[in-house]
Amino acid sequence: MLFVETGKFLLALLLLLGGIRGVSGGLQKLAGGKFHGLLESSVSTPLKGFCVGLVATAVLQSSSLVTVMVVGFINGSLMTLAQGLGVVIGANLGTTITSQLFSFETGFLIMPLIVAGTALYFLEILAGRPLGGKVLLGVAAVLCGLRLLAFTLEPLAGTAAFHHLFAFSRGGLWRGIITGTMAAAIIQSSSVTIGMVILMVREGYLGFQEALAIVVGADLGTCLTAMLASIGTISPARKVAYGHLFFNLTSILLVILFWKPFLRAAEITSSDIARQLANSHALYNLLGAVVFLPLVDKYAIILQNIGGWQKGRGARRKKVGI
């Protein structure tokens, strides 16, 4: 019985992850590469880059994809480090759109999306060009994954592994953050991780505080994708990946410093606990953007000087024979 329920749980995760990636890939084909052009031509200032990152992530439903694209553009000298940091900060806020969608009851949309998506997909085959069928089918897969996840959570909640995992996350704020970071790094999607947490909160398996800590940690976990993508690239491309990591770490520290007021602010945004969690995710990322965006140019200089300081230190050591 446990084997069957675990299989259903893994299938739900595959539907969630595959659906989000299907939406992302379908939109890229539908746009015909326009997102790449948008990123190249519309990031002349960090504020414009922030807006582009916000919109691109909200549409593509993947902050990791946008961040990896930024690493590639900087590596190709098509974007400066400051511009790239602006896009990355916008991408972090844009990914909160997904958590907002997860917090609503949307199961009734599954069949209409499947019917419309299938019809458009066959029209795509006849027309020889993308019409959005894969996008609708991807959204339907995400909603199916959420529904299946809801059915499998109850039997799995009684297992020892489930109890150990969430007993660890309930052990304190940092433990919840570590749980979210590890989950998002393994699944390679903060959206899927946050969607699962929102569902668990709605079903009563997690309290609001530990769920919020996991959500905050999930944003940090997705930094791994950009870090991996930056391996072997030029220095500014690597530094935007590190900048992404330091941005999320600083945002986490800010939230921890004001944890109690932050909880109260999130709780007054809605009477529904799932909506509170989605709203707190948006507030957390908005707080980080408000603090960092006016300082992007200085932040870029600091990141650039770190490399220069290391080279200078190495040269001094060589000079004195160290």
C-alpha angles and dihedrals in degrees: 000000000000090000091054093048091047089051090052090049092053090046090053090052091049091051091050096046095039092046093053091047090046090054090048095048093043093052092048091054091043091052091048093223094311092131089061089050091047091054092048099047106032106052101082090131132029090246092055089046090052091053092047092049091048095050096040093051093045089053100037092041091219126096088180091060093050092046092050089050089053091052089052094049093049090047088054091049091243093121136032124236092250092050091048092051090053091054092047092052090050090049091055091056093042093059090064088074088073093054089050090055092048091054093063127078102250104154092113089066096062100088096042089050092049092049094046093042093050092048092050091046092057089047088052090056091050095043095042094225136085116270101172100270093127090049093056092044089050091053089048089052090053092051091046089051091053092049092048090047090055091054094049098045096074098058092038091051089070095057124103093236092055092049093049093049096051094036085061092049091050092054094088146314095283092049091055090050091050091049092052093045093052094044094051092044092052097042091038092222129090088189093062092043092050092044090055092048093049089052092049091051091050091050092047099246093119133037121231098254098050090042091053091050090053091048091051090049092049091064089055092050094061090061086081091074094059091042090055092045091053095058109118095010129120120281098263091051091052090046094055088056090051089044089055090052095047091046091056093044091052092047089052091051091050091052092047091052090054097030099134096046088044091054092049091049091051094047094055093054093077143356090228114085094214090053090047090056093048091047092049089053089055093045092050094053092042090054091053092048093049091052099042106034097070088049099047095111092050090043090054091050091051091051091048093049092051089067091043091050091051092050091047091049090050091050091050091050091050090049093055093040099252 
